[in-house]
Amino acid sequence: MSEAVLTLSNVGYRWPGRAGFALTVPDLAVALGESVLLLGESGSGKSTLLSLICGAILPDSGVVSIAGTEISSLSGGARDRYRAEQIGVIFQQFNLLPFGTVSDNILLPLRFAPARRKRAGVALAEATQLCATLGLPEGVGSEKASALSVGQQQRVAVARALIGHPPLIIADEPTSALDANSQAAFLDLLFAQTQTHQTSLLMVSHDPRLGERFDRVINIEDIAKIARSAS
């Protein structure tokens, strides 16, 4: 495997509380430019794993490394900045600011990530170019996000994740509400952009039919162990 953008080694985490469960990931790596589909049903630990990767929660044991930096070694503020620099996230519900403009939404990650802002160059120009590349109409940057169709909002969410060329994109069930044709069109756009910049992609889904589009398919049950606490 070429240089790894993401590595997890002997990672363990236990959610506190009566209904909590423990997640253990002995080993996971995503290489530079690799696309990986992570499959798992609801309750299988996917959300916990993504939270660990993004540094939203810290492991009780083991190492999570993004682009060569162990994120648990960073302070809370530094970890937030590093996450903004190194990871672009596409949320299932898009999480756009509804009354912000399209440009506001796309440029938002750059406010928290100076290095990513520098990589973007003239940020507004890159945002405009991303909109054009993703098939959004000319002049859409000044439109309110709430005025867009669902498909257009999804493309804005992709542009927000891609701007400034973060080395890793995390996509959390972004195709779950789409029909087959829309899924294919979405993946065409996403892969075209990640391949252009050799960006690594880790996409979470419960749909194995998407697997043929990815370099590698992983079932979370094959890489992680879950132990639920007794009630």
C-alpha positions as CSV (number, residue, x, y, z in Angstrom):
1,M,0.0,0.0,0.0
2,S,1.2,3.5,-0.8
3,E,1.4,6.3,1.8
4,A,-1.5,6.1,4.2
5,V,-3.6,9.2,4.8
6,L,-5.6,7.5,7.5
7,T,-4.4,4.8,10.0
8,L,-6.1,3.3,13.1
9,S,-4.0,1.0,15.2
10,N,-5.4,-1.0,18.2
11,V,-8.1,1.7,18.8
12,G,-10.5,1.1,21.6
13,Y,-13.4,3.2,22.8
14,R,-16.3,2.6,25.2
15,W,-19.3,4.9,25.3
16,P,-20.2,5.6,29.0
17,G,-23.6,4.8,30.4
18,R,-25.9,1.9,30.8
19,A,-26.7,1.5,27.1
20,G,-23.2,2.2,25.9
21,F,-21.0,-0.2,23.9
22,A,-17.3,-0.7,23.3
23,L,-15.8,-0.5,19.8
24,T,-12.3,-2.0,19.0
25,V,-10.5,-1.5,15.7
26,P,-7.2,-3.4,15.6
27,D,-6.1,-2.0,12.2
28,L,-7.5,0.2,9.4
29,A,-5.6,2.2,6.8
30,V,-6.7,4.3,3.8
31,A,-4.0,5.0,1.2
32,L,-3.3,8.3,-0.6
33,G,-5.8,8.6,-3.4
34,E,-7.7,5.4,-2.5
35,S,-11.5,5.1,-2.4
36,V,-12.9,2.9,0.3
37,L,-16.5,1.9,0.9
38,L,-17.3,1.0,4.5
39,L,-20.5,-1.1,4.8
40,G,-22.5,-1.6,8.0
41,E,-26.0,-1.7,9.2
42,S,-27.6,0.7,11.7
43,G,-26.1,0.2,15.1
44,S,-22.9,-1.5,13.8
45,G,-20.6,1.2,15.1
46,K,-20.2,3.3,11.9
47,S,-21.0,6.6,13.6
48,T,-18.6,5.9,16.5
49,L,-15.8,5.0,14.0
50,L,-16.4,8.2,12.1
51,S,-16.3,10.2,15.3
52,L,-13.0,8.7,16.2
53,I,-11.5,9.3,12.8
54,C,-12.7,13.0,12.8
55,G,-11.4,13.5,16.4
56,A,-14.9,14.4,17.7
57,I,-14.2,11.7,20.4
58,L,-10.8,10.4,21.5
59,P,-10.0,6.7,21.8
60,D,-9.4,5.2,25.2
61,S,-6.5,3.3,23.7
62,G,-4.6,3.1,20.4
63,V,-3.7,5.5,17.7
64,V,-5.7,7.5,15.1
65,S,-3.4,9.2,12.6
66,I,-4.5,11.6,9.9
67,A,-1.9,12.6,7.3
68,G,0.9,11.5,9.7
69,T,-0.3,13.3,12.8
70,E,-1.7,11.4,15.8
71,I,-4.8,13.4,16.5
72,S,-5.2,12.4,20.1
73,S,-1.9,14.1,20.8
74,L,-3.4,17.5,19.9
75,S,-5.2,19.9,22.3
76,G,-8.9,20.4,21.7
77,G,-8.5,23.6,19.7
78,A,-5.6,22.3,17.7
79,R,-7.5,19.1,17.0
80,D,-10.4,21.1,15.7
81,R,-8.1,23.2,13.4
82,Y,-6.3,20.1,12.2
83,R,-9.6,18.3,11.4
84,A,-10.7,21.4,9.4
85,E,-7.4,21.4,7.5
86,Q,-7.2,17.7,6.7
87,I,-10.7,16.4,6.4
88,G,-13.6,17.3,4.2
89,V,-17.0,15.9,5.4
90,I,-20.1,15.2,3.4
91,F,-23.0,14.7,5.8
92,Q,-26.0,12.6,5.1
93,Q,-28.3,15.6,5.7
94,F,-25.9,18.0,4.0
95,N,-25.8,20.4,7.1
96,L,-25.8,23.6,5.0
97,L,-26.5,26.9,6.6
98,P,-30.0,27.5,5.1
99,F,-29.9,31.3,5.0
100,G,-26.3,31.6,4.0
101,T,-25.5,31.9,0.3
102,V,-24.0,29.0,-1.6
103,S,-20.6,30.7,-1.6
104,D,-20.9,31.2,2.2
105,N,-21.5,27.5,2.7
106,I,-18.7,26.4,0.4
107,L,-16.1,28.7,1.9
108,L,-17.1,28.0,5.5
109,P,-14.3,25.4,6.2
110,L,-11.6,27.9,5.1
111,R,-12.5,30.2,8.0
112,F,-11.2,27.6,10.4
113,A,-8.3,26.3,8.3
114,P,-5.5,28.7,7.3
115,A,-3.5,26.1,5.4
116,R,-6.5,24.8,3.5
117,R,-7.4,28.4,2.7
118,K,-3.9,28.9,1.3
119,R,-4.2,25.8,-0.8
120,A,-7.5,27.1,-2.2
121,G,-5.7,30.2,-3.6
122,V,-8.3,32.7,-4.6
123,A,-11.0,31.0,-2.6
124,L,-14.1,32.6,-4.2
125,A,-12.7,31.8,-7.6
126,E,-12.2,28.1,-6.6
127,A,-15.7,28.0,-5.1
128,T,-17.1,29.3,-8.4
129,Q,-15.1,26.8,-10.4
130,L,-16.3,23.9,-8.2
131,C,-19.9,25.0,-8.7
132,A,-19.3,24.9,-12.5
133,T,-17.5,21.6,-12.4
134,L,-20.3,20.1,-10.3
135,G,-23.0,21.2,-12.7
136,L,-24.5,24.0,-10.7
137,P,-26.0,27.0,-12.6
138,E,-23.9,30.1,-13.3
139,G,-24.4,32.7,-10.6
140,V,-25.6,30.2,-8.0
141,G,-23.0,31.4,-5.5
142,S,-25.2,34.3,-4.5
143,E,-28.3,32.2,-4.0
144,K,-29.5,31.2,-0.6
145,A,-28.9,27.5,0.1
146,S,-32.5,27.1,1.2
147,A,-33.7,28.0,-2.3
148,L,-31.9,25.2,-4.0
149,S,-33.2,21.8,-4.9
150,V,-32.1,18.7,-2.9
151,G,-29.8,17.7,-5.7
152,Q,-28.2,21.1,-5.9
153,Q,-27.8,21.2,-2.1
154,Q,-26.0,17.9,-2.3
155,R,-23.5,19.3,-4.9
156,V,-22.9,22.4,-2.7
157,A,-22.1,20.0,0.2
158,V,-19.6,18.2,-2.1
159,A,-18.0,21.5,-3.0
160,R,-17.7,22.5,0.6
161,A,-15.9,19.2,1.4
162,L,-13.6,19.5,-1.6
163,I,-12.5,23.2,-1.4
164,G,-8.9,23.7,-0.4
165,H,-8.0,20.1,-1.3
166,P,-8.1,18.3,2.0
167,P,-6.3,14.9,1.7
168,L,-9.2,12.9,3.1
169,I,-12.9,13.1,2.4
170,I,-15.4,11.4,4.7
171,A,-18.8,10.8,3.2
172,D,-21.5,9.7,5.6
173,E,-24.4,7.9,3.8
174,P,-24.6,10.7,1.2
175,T,-26.6,8.6,-1.3
176,S,-29.1,7.1,1.0
177,A,-32.0,9.2,-0.2
178,L,-31.2,9.0,-3.9
179,D,-32.5,6.7,-6.6
180,A,-30.1,4.6,-8.6
181,N,-29.6,7.1,-11.4
182,S,-29.0,9.9,-9.0
183,Q,-26.6,7.8,-7.0
184,A,-24.6,7.1,-10.1
185,A,-24.5,10.7,-11.1
186,F,-23.4,11.8,-7.6
187,L,-20.6,9.2,-7.5
188,D,-19.4,10.3,-11.0
189,L,-19.0,13.8,-9.7
190,L,-17.4,12.8,-6.5
191,F,-14.9,10.5,-8.0
192,A,-14.0,12.9,-10.8
193,Q,-13.0,15.5,-8.2
194,T,-11.2,13.2,-5.8
195,Q,-9.2,11.6,-8.6
196,T,-8.1,15.0,-9.9
197,H,-6.4,15.9,-6.6
198,Q,-5.5,12.3,-5.5
199,T,-7.8,12.7,-2.5
200,S,-8.6,9.7,-0.3
201,L,-12.2,8.9,0.1
202,L,-13.9,6.9,2.9
203,M,-17.6,6.6,2.3
204,V,-20.0,5.0,4.7
205,S,-23.1,3.2,3.5
206,H,-25.4,0.3,4.1
207,D,-25.8,-0.4,0.3
208,P,-23.3,-3.1,-1.0
209,R,-24.4,-2.3,-4.6
210,L,-22.2,0.8,-4.6
211,G,-19.1,-1.4,-4.0
212,E,-18.1,-1.9,-7.6
213,R,-17.3,1.9,-7.9
214,F,-14.7,1.8,-5.2
215,D,-11.1,0.6,-5.0
216,R,-11.9,-1.4,-1.8
217,V,-15.0,-2.5,0.1
218,I,-14.8,-3.1,3.9
219,N,-17.5,-4.5,6.1
220,I,-17.3,-2.9,9.5
221,E,-17.8,-6.3,11.1
222,D,-14.5,-7.5,9.5
223,I,-12.4,-4.7,11.0
224,A,-14.2,-3.8,14.3
225,K,-15.4,-5.7,17.3
226,I,-18.4,-4.4,19.3
227,A,-19.2,-5.4,22.9
228,R,-22.5,-4.0,24.3
229,S,-22.7,-3.4,28.0
230,A,-25.3,-5.4,30.0
231,S,-28.5,-3.5,30.7
